[in-house]
Amino acid sequence: MTTNKECIEILEQGVGGLQDNVHNLGLGMNDRMQRLEESLKALSDAVLSSKASQLSHSVKQGHMHQYQ
């Protein structure tokens, strides 16, 4: 038969493992969030660069009214 002290020790070990898992999940989520932010910034930069290029080309061609 397991004593109360032994049960508490088992529970403490389980809680410790759970805390480790939650910590690791948090680190993984932070890493994913950082990569997502970097990807969104790269995409935003590419879209803005493309729009600027289109606008520059349109101005050179005399079609500025399309972007107003």
C-alpha positions in Angstrom: 0.0 0.0 0.0 1.3 3.5 -0.9 1.6 6.0 1.9 0.4 9.6 1.7 4.0 10.8 1.6 4.7 8.5 -1.4 1.6 9.7 -3.2 2.6 13.3 -2.7 6.1 12.6 -4.0 4.6 10.9 -7.1 2.2 13.8 -7.6 5.1 16.3 -7.2 7.1 14.4 -9.8 4.1 14.5 -12.2 3.6 18.2 -11.6 7.3 18.8 -12.3 7.1 16.9 -15.6 4.0 18.9 -16.5 5.7 22.2 -15.7 8.7 21.2 -17.9 6.3 20.3 -20.8 4.4 23.6 -20.5 7.7 25.5 -20.5 8.9 23.6 -23.6 5.6 24.4 -25.3 6.0 28.1 -24.5 9.5 28.1 -26.0 8.2 26.4 -29.1 5.3 28.9 -29.4 7.7 31.8 -29.0 10.0 30.4 -31.7 7.0 29.9 -34.1 5.7 33.4 -33.4 9.1 34.9 -34.2 9.3 32.9 -37.5 5.8 34.0 -38.4 6.6 37.6 -37.7 9.8 37.4 -39.8 7.8 35.7 -42.7 5.1 38.4 -42.5 7.7 41.2 -42.6 9.4 39.6 -45.6 6.1 39.3 -47.4 5.1 42.8 -46.5 8.5 44.1 -47.8 8.1 42.2 -51.0 4.5 43.5 -51.6 5.6 47.1 -50.9 8.6 46.7 -53.2 6.4 45.3 -55.9 3.8 48.1 -55.5 6.6 50.8 -55.6 8.1 49.2 -58.7 4.7 49.2 -60.4 4.0 52.8 -59.4 7.5 53.9 -60.7 6.9 52.1 -64.0 3.4 53.5 -64.3 4.7 57.1 -63.7 7.4 56.6 -66.4 4.7 55.4 -68.8 2.4 58.3 -68.0 -0.4 56.2 -66.3 -0.4 57.8 -62.9 -4.2 58.0 -62.7 -4.4 54.2 -62.1 -2.9 54.6 -58.6 -4.7 57.6 -57.4 
